[in-house]
Amino acid sequence: MKQKYTLEEIPRIAKEIIESIDCKVILFNGEMGVGKTTLIKELVKQLGVKDIANSPTFSLVNEYISESNQIIYHFDFYRINSVEEAMDIGIEDYFYNDAWCFIEWGEKVENLLPLKTVNVNILANGDNERTIEIN
């Protein structure tokens, strides 16, 4: 799937992602400020979480529970300095428990990621328009 969208269309894009993928470990790729966290916040909301999702930039991971008791993890590895830091938080336990895992800056822990993941690439086109490609 590859398409353009605006900020107002994020709820539609999030719904399409949830309905079209067959994997719960999703890597969000794109430059700083492209809207990865904004999209993840909408995904968390559409999965039935009542809490407001926030970026886990300093905590590395935030955990949410949906109304249907689904577990959702949001990772932000931007500030991670080594693979060992990820190992210290028990990253493998998160990835292999059938929970939703939304991962920003996954390239920093590339060797620890499951073989089966979905890549969501976001590119800023200007004027609040983005291009998203899912593979």
N, CA, C and O atoms as CSV, one atom per row, in Angstrom:
chain,resi,resn,atom,element,x,y,z
A,1,MET,N,N,0.852,-1.179,0.000
A,1,MET,CA,C,0.000,0.000,0.000
A,1,MET,C,C,0.894,1.238,0.000
A,1,MET,O,O,1.792,1.357,0.834
A,2,LYS,N,N,0.656,2.139,-0.913
A,2,LYS,CA,C,1.366,3.412,-0.965
A,2,LYS,C,C,0.358,4.483,-1.329
A,2,LYS,O,O,-0.360,4.363,-2.322
A,3,GLN,N,N,0.306,5.543,-0.513
A,3,GLN,CA,C,-0.639,6.630,-0.792
A,3,GLN,C,C,-0.227,7.898,-0.074
A,3,GLN,O,O,0.578,7.880,0.856
A,4,LYS,N,N,-0.802,8.998,-0.531
A,4,LYS,CA,C,-0.591,10.301,0.095
A,4,LYS,C,C,-1.740,10.575,1.046
A,4,LYS,O,O,-2.857,10.098,0.846
A,5,TYR,N,N,-1.449,11.361,2.102
A,5,TYR,CA,C,-2.491,11.726,3.060
A,5,TYR,C,C,-2.122,13.036,3.730
A,5,TYR,O,O,-0.972,13.474,3.694
A,6,THR,N,N,-3.116,13.643,4.335
A,6,THR,CA,C,-2.908,14.858,5.120
A,6,THR,C,C,-3.150,14.532,6.591
A,6,THR,O,O,-3.609,13.440,6.926
A,7,LEU,N,N,-2.840,15.478,7.457
A,7,LEU,CA,C,-3.039,15.261,8.891
A,7,LEU,C,C,-4.490,14.927,9.223
A,7,LEU,O,O,-4.758,14.137,10.129
A,8,GLU,N,N,-5.415,15.522,8.495
A,8,GLU,CA,C,-6.834,15.274,8.743
A,8,GLU,C,C,-7.234,13.835,8.394
A,8,GLU,O,O,-8.252,13.338,8.877
A,9,GLU,N,N,-6.442,13.178,7.567
A,9,GLU,CA,C,-6.762,11.822,7.126
A,9,GLU,C,C,-6.096,10.730,7.962
A,9,GLU,O,O,-6.221,9.548,7.642
A,10,ILE,N,N,-5.400,11.103,9.012
A,10,ILE,CA,C,-4.708,10.112,9.837
A,10,ILE,C,C,-5.655,9.051,10.401
A,10,ILE,O,O,-5.274,7.881,10.418
A,11,PRO,N,N,-6.868,9.386,10.864
A,11,PRO,CA,C,-7.752,8.317,11.338
A,11,PRO,C,C,-8.044,7.261,10.258
A,11,PRO,O,O,-8.096,6.069,10.560
A,12,ARG,N,N,-8.229,7.683,9.033
A,12,ARG,CA,C,-8.485,6.741,7.937
A,12,ARG,C,C,-7.251,5.878,7.673
A,12,ARG,O,O,-7.365,4.667,7.483
A,13,ILE,N,N,-6.086,6.496,7.662
A,13,ILE,CA,C,-4.837,5.765,7.423
A,13,ILE,C,C,-4.623,4.724,8.525
A,13,ILE,O,O,-4.263,3.582,8.238
A,14,ALA,N,N,-4.841,5.110,9.771
A,14,ALA,CA,C,-4.672,4.183,10.899
A,14,ALA,C,C,-5.612,2.993,10.760
A,14,ALA,O,O,-5.210,1.851,10.982
A,15,LYS,N,N,-6.844,3.254,10.398
A,15,LYS,CA,C,-7.820,2.169,10.222
A,15,LYS,C,C,-7.372,1.228,9.106
A,15,LYS,O,O,-7.479,0.010,9.249
A,16,GLU,N,N,-6.877,1.769,8.011
A,16,GLU,CA,C,-6.404,0.944,6.905
A,16,GLU,C,C,-5.211,0.086,7.318
A,16,GLU,O,O,-5.101,-1.066,6.898
A,17,ILE,N,N,-4.333,0.632,8.127
A,17,ILE,CA,C,-3.190,-0.148,8.598
A,17,ILE,C,C,-3.662,-1.329,9.430
A,17,ILE,O,O,-3.250,-2.465,9.197
A,18,ILE,N,N,-4.524,-1.059,10.397
A,18,ILE,CA,C,-5.016,-2.125,11.277
A,18,ILE,C,C,-5.717,-3.216,10.477
A,18,ILE,O,O,-5.547,-4.403,10.756
A,19,GLU,N,N,-6.503,-2.817,9.485
A,19,GLU,CA,C,-7.275,-3.791,8.714
A,19,GLU,C,C,-6.453,-4.539,7.670
A,19,GLU,O,O,-6.861,-5.614,7.230
A,20,SER,N,N,-5.309,-3.999,7.264
A,20,SER,CA,C,-4.607,-4.599,6.132
A,20,SER,C,C,-3.372,-5.421,6.490
A,20,SER,O,O,-2.835,-6.118,5.629
A,21,ILE,N,N,-2.918,-5.357,7.710
A,21,ILE,CA,C,-1.688,-6.075,8.038
A,21,ILE,C,C,-1.988,-7.375,8.771
A,21,ILE,O,O,-3.048,-7.538,9.374
A,22,ASP,N,N,-1.032,-8.297,8.707
A,22,ASP,CA,C,-1.207,-9.585,9.373
A,22,ASP,C,C,-0.108,-9.842,10.407
A,22,ASP,O,O,0.189,-10.986,10.750
A,23,CYS,N,N,0.472,-8.776,10.884
A,23,CYS,CA,C,1.574,-8.865,11.838
A,23,CYS,C,C,1.395,-7.743,12.864
A,23,CYS,O,O,0.970,-6.640,12.519
A,24,LYS,N,N,1.717,-8.026,14.108
A,24,LYS,CA,C,1.531,-7.024,15.155
A,24,LYS,C,C,2.797,-6.256,15.509
A,24,LYS,O,O,2.753,-5.353,16.345
A,25,VAL,N,N,3.924,-6.596,14.889
A,25,VAL,CA,C,5.167,-5.866,15.131
A,25,VAL,C,C,5.380,-4.945,13.939
A,25,VAL,O,O,5.661,-5.396,12.829
A,26,ILE,N,N,5.241,-3.643,14.188
A,26,ILE,CA,C,5.254,-2.664,13.105
A,26,ILE,C,C,6.353,-1.639,13.350
A,26,ILE,O,O,6.431,-1.022,14.412
A,27,LEU,N,N,7.200,-1.474,12.335
A,27,LEU,CA,C,8.285,-0.503,12.392
A,27,LEU,C,C,7.860,0.756,11.664
A,27,LEU,O,O,7.409,0.692,10.520
A,28,PHE,N,N,7.998,1.889,12.308
A,28,PHE,CA,C,7.653,3.183,11.719
A,28,PHE,C,C,8.942,3.900,11.375
A,28,PHE,O,O,9.737,4.227,12.256
A,29,ASN,N,N,9.146,4.145,10.087
A,29,ASN,CA,C,10.381,4.736,9.586
A,29,ASN,C,C,10.098,6.095,8.977
A,29,ASN,O,O,9.081,6.298,8.314
A,30,GLY,N,N,11.005,7.011,9.209
A,30,GLY,CA,C,10.889,8.352,8.651
A,30,GLY,C,C,11.730,9.322,9.453
A,30,GLY,O,O,12.161,9.028,10.568
A,31,GLU,N,N,11.951,10.470,8.870
A,31,GLU,CA,C,12.758,11.492,9.530
A,31,GLU,C,C,12.084,11.995,10.806
A,31,GLU,O,O,10.884,11.813,11.014
A,32,MET,N,N,12.881,12.621,11.637
A,32,MET,CA,C,12.369,13.255,12.850
A,32,MET,C,C,11.299,14.276,12.460
A,32,MET,O,O,11.517,15.098,11.570
A,33,GLY,N,N,10.152,14.225,13.122
A,33,GLY,CA,C,9.092,15.194,12.886
A,33,GLY,C,C,8.164,14.875,11.730
A,33,GLY,O,O,7.318,15.697,11.380
A,34,VAL,N,N,8.302,13.691,11.121
A,34,VAL,CA,C,7.480,13.339,9.967
A,34,VAL,C,C,6.069,12.891,10.371
A,34,VAL,O,O,5.169,12.868,9.531
A,35,GLY,N,N,5.869,12.539,11.634
A,35,GLY,CA,C,4.537,12.157,12.091
A,35,GLY,C,C,4.396,10.715,12.525
A,35,GLY,O,O,3.282,10.192,12.563
A,36,LYS,N,N,5.486,10.067,12.850
A,36,LYS,CA,C,5.420,8.675,13.304
A,36,LYS,C,C,4.610,8.566,14.602
A,36,LYS,O,O,3.690,7.754,14.704
A,37,THR,N,N,4.961,9.384,15.579
A,37,THR,CA,C,4.265,9.337,16.868
A,37,THR,C,C,2.796,9.718,16.715
A,37,THR,O,O,1.931,9.122,17.358
A,38,THR,N,N,2.510,10.691,15.883
A,38,THR,CA,C,1.115,11.106,15.656
A,38,THR,C,C,0.298,9.949,15.103
A,38,THR,O,O,-0.833,9.724,15.535
A,39,LEU,N,N,0.855,9.221,14.160
A,39,LEU,CA,C,0.151,8.068,13.591
A,39,LEU,C,C,-0.017,6.962,14.627
A,39,LEU,O,O,-1.078,6.342,14.708
A,40,ILE,N,N,1.017,6.715,15.414
A,40,ILE,CA,C,0.928,5.687,16.444
A,40,ILE,C,C,-0.126,6.050,17.490
A,40,ILE,O,O,-0.862,5.177,17.950
A,41,LYS,N,N,-0.207,7.314,17.868
A,41,LYS,CA,C,-1.243,7.746,18.818
A,41,LYS,C,C,-2.638,7.412,18.291
A,41,LYS,O,O,-3.505,6.979,19.050
A,42,GLU,N,N,-2.849,7.614,16.993
A,42,GLU,CA,C,-4.147,7.307,16.394
A,42,GLU,C,C,-4.385,5.800,16.342
A,42,GLU,O,O,-5.506,5.346,16.569
A,43,LEU,N,N,-3.353,5.025,16.047
A,43,LEU,CA,C,-3.499,3.565,16.049
A,43,LEU,C,C,-3.889,3.062,17.437
A,43,LEU,O,O,-4.776,2.219,17.572
A,44,VAL,N,N,-3.223,3.582,18.460
A,44,VAL,CA,C,-3.525,3.193,19.835
A,44,VAL,C,C,-4.979,3.534,20.167
A,44,VAL,O,O,-5.688,2.736,20.779
A,45,LYS,N,N,-5.403,4.704,19.765
A,45,LYS,CA,C,-6.787,5.134,20.000
A,45,LYS,C,C,-7.776,4.204,19.286
A,45,LYS,O,O,-8.772,3.786,19.877
A,46,GLN,N,N,-7.503,3.886,18.032
A,46,GLN,CA,C,-8.422,3.039,17.269
A,46,GLN,C,C,-8.439,1.595,17.756
A,46,GLN,O,O,-9.398,0.865,17.505
A,47,LEU,N,N,-7.393,1.186,18.446
A,47,LEU,CA,C,-7.385,-0.160,19.020
A,47,LEU,C,C,-8.152,-0.211,20.342
A,47,LEU,O,O,-8.249,-1.270,20.962
A,48,GLY,N,N,-8.691,0.918,20.771
A,48,GLY,CA,C,-9.576,0.921,21.935
A,48,GLY,C,C,-8.943,1.335,23.238
A,48,GLY,O,O,-9.451,0.988,24.305
A,49,VAL,N,N,-7.847,2.067,23.185
A,49,VAL,CA,C,-7.222,2.564,24.407
A,49,VAL,C,C,-7.835,3.912,24.744
A,49,VAL,O,O,-7.898,4.804,23.897
A,50,LYS,N,N,-8.280,4.056,25.963
A,50,LYS,CA,C,-8.905,5.307,26.394
A,50,LYS,C,C,-7.876,6.343,26.872
A,50,LYS,O,O,-8.127,7.546,26.801
A,51,ASP,N,N,-6.729,5.876,27.354
A,51,ASP,CA,C,-5.671,6.803,27.779
A,51,ASP,C,C,-5.120,7.533,26.563
A,51,ASP,O,O,-5.195,7.038,25.438
A,52,ILE,N,N,-4.572,8.705,26.803
A,52,ILE,CA,C,-3.924,9.446,25.732
A,52,ILE,C,C,-2.502,8.917,25.588
A,52,ILE,O,O,-1.732,8.913,26.549
A,53,ALA,N,N,-2.162,8.476,24.396
A,53,ALA,CA,C,-0.825,7.941,24.136
A,53,ALA,C,C,0.184,9.084,24.071
A,53,ALA,O,O,-0.104,10.160,23.546
A,54,ASN,N,N,1.359,8.829,24.610
A,54,ASN,CA,C,2.446,9.799,24.587
A,54,ASN,C,C,3.705,9.140,24.041
A,54,ASN,O,O,3.822,7.915,24.042
A,55,SER,N,N,4.624,9.938,23.586
A,55,SER,CA,C,5.887,9.412,23.076
A,55,SER,C,C,6.723,8.859,24.220
A,55,SER,O,O,6.875,9.510,25.254
A,56,PRO,N,N,7.266,7.659,24.039
A,56,PRO,CA,C,8.134,7.077,25.066
A,56,PRO,C,C,9.609,7.413,24.856
A,56,PRO,O,O,10.476,6.580,25.119
A,57,THR,N,N,9.897,8.609,24.391
A,57,THR,CA,C,11.260,8.991,24.046
A,57,THR,C,C,12.233,8.756,25.204
A,57,THR,O,O,13.346,8.280,24.977
A,58,PHE,N,N,11.846,9.073,26.419
A,58,PHE,CA,C,12.769,8.935,27.543
A,58,PHE,C,C,12.613,7.622,28.290
A,58,PHE,O,O,13.563,7.158,28.921
A,59,SER,N,N,11.432,7.014,28.232
A,59,SER,CA,C,11.222,5.748,28.928
A,59,SER,C,C,11.491,4.547,28.033
A,59,SER,O,O,11.527,3.421,28.529
A,60,LEU,N,N,11.676,4.741,26.754
A,60,LEU,CA,C,11.885,3.734,25.712
A,60,LEU,C,C,10.621,2.979,25.334
A,60,LEU,O,O,10.440,2.646,24.163
A,61,VAL,N,N,9.737,2.697,26.296
A,61,VAL,CA,C,8.523,1.952,25.966
A,61,VAL,C,C,7.359,2.424,26.839
A,61,VAL,O,O,7.512,2.643,28.040
A,62,ASN,N,N,6.200,2.574,26.210
A,62,ASN,CA,C,4.949,2.821,26.932
A,62,ASN,C,C,4.039,1.625,26.694
A,62,ASN,O,O,4.015,1.055,25.602
A,63,GLU,N,N,3.302,1.255,27.712
A,63,GLU,CA,C,2.371,0.130,27.620
A,63,GLU,C,C,0.948,0.635,27.770
A,63,GLU,O,O,0.647,1.451,28.641
A,64,TYR,N,N,0.074,0.128,26.895
A,64,TYR,CA,C,-1.335,0.484,26.944
A,64,TYR,C,C,-2.168,-0.788,26.930
A,64,TYR,O,O,-1.765,-1.806,26.368
A,65,ILE,N,N,-3.330,-0.715,27.555
A,65,ILE,CA,C,-4.288,-1.830,27.542
A,65,ILE,C,C,-5.577,-1.313,26.923
A,65,ILE,O,O,-6.120,-0.298,27.360
A,66,SER,N,N,-6.063,-2.010,25.909
A,66,SER,CA,C,-7.286,-1.586,25.233
A,66,SER,C,C,-8.507,-2.045,26.017
A,66,SER,O,O,-8.402,-2.822,26.966
A,67,GLU,N,N,-9.660,-1.550,25.604
A,67,GLU,CA,C,-10.915,-1.958,26.249
A,67,GLU,C,C,-11.152,-3.458,26.130
A,67,GLU,O,O,-11.824,-4.052,26.974
A,68,SER,N,N,-10.598,-4.077,25.077
A,68,SER,CA,C,-10.753,-5.527,24.885
A,68,SER,C,C,-9.560,-6.302,25.447
A,68,SER,O,O,-9.348,-7.465,25.104
A,69,ASN,N,N,-8.783,-5.645,26.317
A,69,ASN,CA,C,-7.628,-6.233,27.000
A,69,ASN,C,C,-6.471,-6.615,26.083
A,69,ASN,O,O,-5.674,-7.491,26.420
A,70,GLN,N,N,-6.377,-5.969,24.938
A,70,GLN,CA,C,-5.205,-6.143,24.096
A,70,GLN,C,C,-4.071,-5.316,24.682
A,70,GLN,O,O,-4.284,-4.198,25.152
A,71,ILE,N,N,-2.879,-5.865,24.650
A,71,ILE,CA,C,-1.710,-5.124,25.109
A,71,ILE,C,C,-1.052,-4.473,23.899
A,71,ILE,O,O,-0.892,-5.095,22.848
A,72,ILE,N,N,-0.676,-3.211,24.068
A,72,ILE,CA,C,-0.044,-2.442,23.006
A,72,ILE,C,C,1.206,-1.796,23.592
A,72,ILE,O,O,1.147,-1.119,24.619
A,73,TYR,N,N,2.333,-2.015,22.927
A,73,TYR,CA,C,3.587,-1.396,23.337
A,73,TYR,C,C,4.006,-0.394,22.269
A,73,TYR,O,O,3.917,-0.663,21.071
A,74,HIS,N,N,4.463,0.764,22.728
A,74,HIS,CA,C,4.982,1.805,21.835
A,74,HIS,C,C,6.424,2.052,22.236
A,74,HIS,O,O,6.699,2.531,23.337
A,75,PHE,N,N,7.344,1.722,21.337
A,75,PHE,CA,C,8.771,1.875,21.572
A,75,PHE,C,C,9.301,3.071,20.803
A,75,PHE,O,O,8.870,3.343,19.683
A,76,ASP,N,N,10.236,3.780,21.410
A,76,ASP,CA,C,10.961,4.837,20.727
A,76,ASP,C,C,12.435,4.657,21.097
A,76,ASP,O,O,12.855,4.973,22.210
A,77,PHE,N,N,13.205,4.144,20.141
A,77,PHE,CA,C,14.611,3.842,20.397
A,77,PHE,C,C,15.548,4.956,19.958
A,77,PHE,O,O,16.750,4.728,19.819
A,78,TYR,N,N,15.029,6.147,19.740
A,78,TYR,CA,C,15.868,7.255,19.280
A,78,TYR,C,C,17.046,7.521,20.216
A,78,TYR,O,O,18.164,7.753,19.754
A,79,ARG,N,N,16.808,7.489,21.495
A,79,ARG,CA,C,17.852,7.839,22.468
A,79,ARG,C,C,18.658,6.646,22.952
A,79,ARG,O,O,19.511,6.798,23.826
A,80,ILE,N,N,18.411,5.472,22.408
A,80,ILE,CA,C,19.148,4.286,22.843
A,80,ILE,C,C,20.571,4.358,22.294
A,80,ILE,O,O,20.791,4.766,21.154
A,81,ASN,N,N,21.522,3.957,23.116
A,81,ASN,CA,C,22.929,4.045,22.719
A,81,ASN,C,C,23.548,2.701,22.346
A,81,ASN,O,O,24.593,2.656,21.697
A,82,SER,N,N,22.904,1.605,22.756
A,82,SER,CA,C,23.468,0.290,22.452
A,82,SER,C,C,22.363,-0.764,22.459
A,82,SER,O,O,21.302,-0.580,23.056
A,83,VAL,N,N,22.640,-1.851,21.791
A,83,VAL,CA,C,21.714,-2.984,21.775
A,83,VAL,C,C,21.546,-3.528,23.192
A,83,VAL,O,O,20.479,-4.029,23.546
A,84,GLU,N,N,22.583,-3.432,23.986
A,84,GLU,CA,C,22.525,-3.923,25.366
A,84,GLU,C,C,21.445,-3.197,26.172
A,84,GLU,O,O,20.787,-3.804,27.018
A,85,GLU,N,N,21.262,-1.906,25.911
A,85,GLU,CA,C,20.199,-1.160,26.599
A,85,GLU,C,C,18.833,-1.766,26.291
A,85,GLU,O,O,17.990,-1.892,27.179
A,86,ALA,N,N,18.621,-2.137,25.045
A,86,ALA,CA,C,17.353,-2.764,24.656
A,86,ALA,C,C,17.216,-4.129,25.324
A,86,ALA,O,O,16.133,-4.499,25.778
A,87,MET,N,N,18.294,-4.860,25.380
A,87,MET,CA,C,18.264,-6.172,26.042
A,87,MET,C,C,17.928,-6.011,27.523
A,87,MET,O,O,17.218,-6.838,28.096
A,88,ASP,N,N,18.434,-4.955,28.136
A,88,ASP,CA,C,18.197,-4.717,29.563
A,88,ASP,C,C,16.731,-4.479,29.887
A,88,ASP,O,O,16.293,-4.773,30.999
A,89,ILE,N,N,15.963,-3.949,28.937
A,89,ILE,CA,C,14.533,-3.746,29.214
A,89,ILE,C,C,13.710,-4.980,28.862
A,89,ILE,O,O,12.487,-4.975,29.007
A,90,GLY,N,N,14.383,-6.048,28.394
A,90,GLY,CA,C,13.677,-7.280,28.067
A,90,GLY,C,C,12.944,-7.218,26.745
A,90,GLY,O,O,11.825,-7.717,26.625
A,91,ILE,N,N,13.560,-6.617,25.765
A,91,ILE,CA,C,12.908,-6.362,24.482
A,91,ILE,C,C,12.333,-7.624,23.835
A,91,ILE,O,O,11.259,-7.576,23.237
A,92,GLU,N,N,13.031,-8.735,23.948
A,92,GLU,CA,C,12.553,-9.963,23.317
A,92,GLU,C,C,11.232,-10.429,23.927
A,92,GLU,O,O,10.380,-10.970,23.223
A,93,ASP,N,N,11.060,-10.223,25.228
A,93,ASP,CA,C,9.794,-10.591,25.866
A,93,ASP,C,C,8.629,-9.796,25.284
A,93,ASP,O,O,7.531,-10.329,25.122
A,94,TYR,N,N,8.861,-8.541,24.974
A,94,TYR,CA,C,7.828,-7.704,24.380
A,94,TYR,C,C,7.455,-8.200,22.976
A,94,TYR,O,O,6.277,-8.330,22.643
A,95,PHE,N,N,8.475,-8.473,22.166
A,95,PHE,CA,C,8.246,-8.794,20.761
A,95,PHE,C,C,7.578,-10.144,20.536
A,95,PHE,O,O,6.932,-10.340,19.507
A,96,TYR,N,N,7.716,-11.069,21.464
A,96,TYR,CA,C,7.246,-12.433,21.227
A,96,TYR,C,C,6.088,-12.845,22.137
A,96,TYR,O,O,5.986,-14.013,22.514
A,97,ASN,N,N,5.217,-11.901,22.494
A,97,ASN,CA,C,4.085,-12.261,23.353
A,97,ASN,C,C,2.734,-11.960,22.712
A,97,ASN,O,O,1.730,-11.865,23.417
A,98,ASP,N,N,2.692,-11.811,21.403
A,98,ASP,CA,C,1.460,-11.590,20.636
A,98,ASP,C,C,0.775,-10.265,20.970
A,98,ASP,O,O,-0.436,-10.128,20.799
A,99,ALA,N,N,1.544,-9.302,21.440
A,99,ALA,CA,C,1.008,-7.958,21.685
A,99,ALA,C,C,1.327,-7.084,20.474
A,99,ALA,O,O,2.220,-7.395,19.686
A,100,TRP,N,N,0.590,-5.996,20.340
A,100,TRP,CA,C,0.920,-5.002,19.324
A,100,TRP,C,C,2.207,-4.326,19.752
A,100,TRP,O,O,2.341,-3.933,20.911
A,101,CYS,N,N,3.156,-4.182,18.841
A,101,CYS,CA,C,4.409,-3.484,19.104
A,101,CYS,C,C,4.611,-2.444,18.014
A,101,CYS,O,O,4.860,-2.789,16.859
A,102,PHE,N,N,4.504,-1.181,18.377
A,102,PHE,CA,C,4.731,-0.072,17.459
A,102,PHE,C,C,6.111,0.482,17.776
A,102,PHE,O,O,6.362,0.918,18.900
A,103,ILE,N,N,7.010,0.467,16.793
A,103,ILE,CA,C,8.415,0.747,17.045
A,103,ILE,C,C,8.908,1.910,16.191
A,103,ILE,O,O,8.838,1.872,14.963
A,104,GLU,N,N,9.407,2.941,16.864
A,104,GLU,CA,C,10.072,4.048,16.186
A,104,GLU,C,C,11.571,3.865,16.341
A,104,GLU,O,O,12.038,3.427,17.392
A,105,TRP,N,N,12.330,4.198,15.303
A,105,TRP,CA,C,13.781,4.089,15.267
A,105,TRP,C,C,14.223,2.645,15.483
A,105,TRP,O,O,15.191,2.386,16.198
A,106,GLY,N,N,13.517,1.720,14.870
A,106,GLY,CA,C,13.830,0.301,14.989
A,106,GLY,C,C,15.172,-0.098,14.421
A,106,GLY,O,O,15.710,-1.145,14.781
A,107,GLU,N,N,15.726,0.722,13.535
A,107,GLU,CA,C,17.032,0.399,12.967
A,107,GLU,C,C,18.126,0.337,14.033
A,107,GLU,O,O,19.182,-0.255,13.808
A,108,LYS,N,N,17.874,0.947,15.191
A,108,LYS,CA,C,18.867,0.930,16.275
A,108,LYS,C,C,18.907,-0.423,16.989
A,108,LYS,O,O,19.868,-0.721,17.698
A,109,VAL,N,N,17.865,-1.242,16.802
A,109,VAL,CA,C,17.822,-2.579,17.407
A,109,VAL,C,C,17.539,-3.631,16.332
A,109,VAL,O,O,16.948,-4.675,16.606
A,110,GLU,N,N,17.963,-3.341,15.133
A,110,GLU,CA,C,17.643,-4.176,13.969
A,110,GLU,C,C,17.930,-5.661,14.188
A,110,GLU,O,O,17.139,-6.510,13.775
A,111,ASN,N,N,19.041,-5.978,14.827
A,111,ASN,CA,C,19.413,-7.381,15.034
A,111,ASN,C,C,18.532,-8.092,16.054
A,111,ASN,O,O,18.585,-9.318,16.159
A,112,LEU,N,N,17.735,-7.358,16.796
A,112,LEU,CA,C,16.868,-7.957,17.817
A,112,LEU,C,C,15.425,-8.115,17.352
A,112,LEU,O,O,14.620,-8.749,18.034
A,113,LEU,N,N,15.096,-7.552,16.209
A,113,LEU,CA,C,13.712,-7.568,15.726
A,113,LEU,C,C,13.306,-8.954,15.246
A,113,LEU,O,O,14.142,-9.703,14.740
A,114,PRO,N,N,12.031,-9.304,15.399
A,114,PRO,CA,C,11.552,-10.569,14.848
A,114,PRO,C,C,11.694,-10.578,13.321
A,114,PRO,O,O,11.732,-9.524,12.686
A,115,LEU,N,N,11.770,-11.766,12.751
A,115,LEU,CA,C,11.878,-11.873,11.298
A,115,LEU,C,C,10.646,-11.319,10.600
A,115,LEU,O,O,10.743,-10.702,9.539
A,116,LYS,N,N,9.488,-11.545,11.205
A,116,LYS,CA,C,8.246,-11.075,10.598
A,116,LYS,C,C,7.850,-9.738,11.216
A,116,LYS,O,O,7.428,-9.672,12.370
A,117,THR,N,N,7.992,-8.684,10.433
A,117,THR,CA,C,7.586,-7.345,10.846
A,117,THR,C,C,6.949,-6.649,9.655
A,117,THR,O,O,7.099,-7.089,8.515
A,118,VAL,N,N,6.248,-5.575,9.922
A,118,VAL,CA,C,5.680,-4.730,8.876
A,118,VAL,C,C,6.412,-3.398,8.939
A,118,VAL,O,O,6.605,-2.847,10.023
A,119,ASN,N,N,6.816,-2.884,7.798
A,119,ASN,CA,C,7.470,-1.580,7.717
A,119,ASN,C,C,6.477,-0.537,7.239
A,119,ASN,O,O,5.824,-0.708,6.210
A,120,VAL,N,N,6.370,0.540,7.993
A,120,VAL,CA,C,5.557,1.687,7.602
A,120,VAL,C,C,6.528,2.832,7.390
A,120,VAL,O,O,7.109,3.354,8.342
A,121,ASN,N,N,6.700,3.216,6.141
A,121,ASN,CA,C,7.618,4.296,5.784
A,121,ASN,C,C,6.811,5.558,5.526
A,121,ASN,O,O,5.850,5.549,4.755
A,122,ILE,N,N,7.211,6.646,6.179
A,122,ILE,CA,C,6.509,7.921,6.038
A,122,ILE,C,C,7.482,8.962,5.515
A,122,ILE,O,O,8.600,9.095,6.014
A,123,LEU,N,N,7.042,9.697,4.506
A,123,LEU,CA,C,7.851,10.748,3.891
A,123,LEU,C,C,7.047,12.042,3.882
A,123,LEU,O,O,5.889,12.053,3.466
A,124,ALA,N,N,7.652,13.117,4.334
A,124,ALA,CA,C,6.990,14.426,4.314
A,124,ALA,C,C,7.102,15.011,2.913
A,124,ALA,O,O,8.195,15.085,2.351
A,125,ASN,N,N,5.962,15.429,2.347
A,125,ASN,CA,C,5.933,16.034,1.019
A,125,ASN,C,C,5.824,17.547,1.092
A,125,ASN,O,O,5.944,18.224,0.071
A,126,GLY,N,N,5.602,18.083,2.272
A,126,GLY,CA,C,5.375,19.518,2.434
A,126,GLY,C,C,3.898,19.822,2.511
A,126,GLY,O,O,3.070,18.971,2.187
A,127,ASP,N,N,3.558,21.025,2.937
A,127,ASP,CA,C,2.167,21.460,3.046
A,127,ASP,C,C,1.292,20.461,3.807
A,127,ASP,O,O,0.152,20.215,3.413
A,128,ASN,N,N,1.817,19.884,4.894
A,128,ASN,CA,C,1.092,18.937,5.738
A,128,ASN,C,C,0.689,17.662,5.001
A,128,ASN,O,O,-0.180,16.932,5.478
A,129,GLU,N,N,1.286,17.382,3.873
A,129,GLU,CA,C,0.992,16.143,3.143
A,129,GLU,C,C,2.127,15.150,3.366
A,129,GLU,O,O,3.300,15.522,3.402
A,130,ARG,N,N,1.758,13.885,3.514
A,130,ARG,CA,C,2.721,12.797,3.716
A,130,ARG,C,C,2.461,11.723,2.675
A,130,ARG,O,O,1.362,11.613,2.132
A,131,THR,N,N,3.494,10.934,2.409
A,131,THR,CA,C,3.343,9.705,1.639
A,131,THR,C,C,3.653,8.563,2.583
A,131,THR,O,O,4.671,8.581,3.276
A,132,ILE,N,N,2.787,7.577,2.613
A,132,ILE,CA,C,2.978,6.396,3.447
A,132,ILE,C,C,3.085,5.185,2.544
A,132,ILE,O,O,2.339,5.033,1.577
A,133,GLU,N,N,4.034,4.328,2.886
A,133,GLU,CA,C,4.199,3.081,2.149
A,133,GLU,C,C,4.312,1.963,3.173
A,133,GLU,O,O,5.124,2.036,4.096
A,134,ILE,N,N,3.498,0.932,3.008
A,134,ILE,CA,C,3.486,-0.192,3.943
A,134,ILE,C,C,3.937,-1.428,3.189
A,134,ILE,O,O,3.397,-1.763,2.135
A,135,ASN,N,N,4.932,-2.099,3.745
A,135,ASN,CA,C,5.392,-3.366,3.164
A,135,ASN,C,C,5.938,-4.282,4.235
A,135,ASN,O,O,6.372,-5.394,3.933
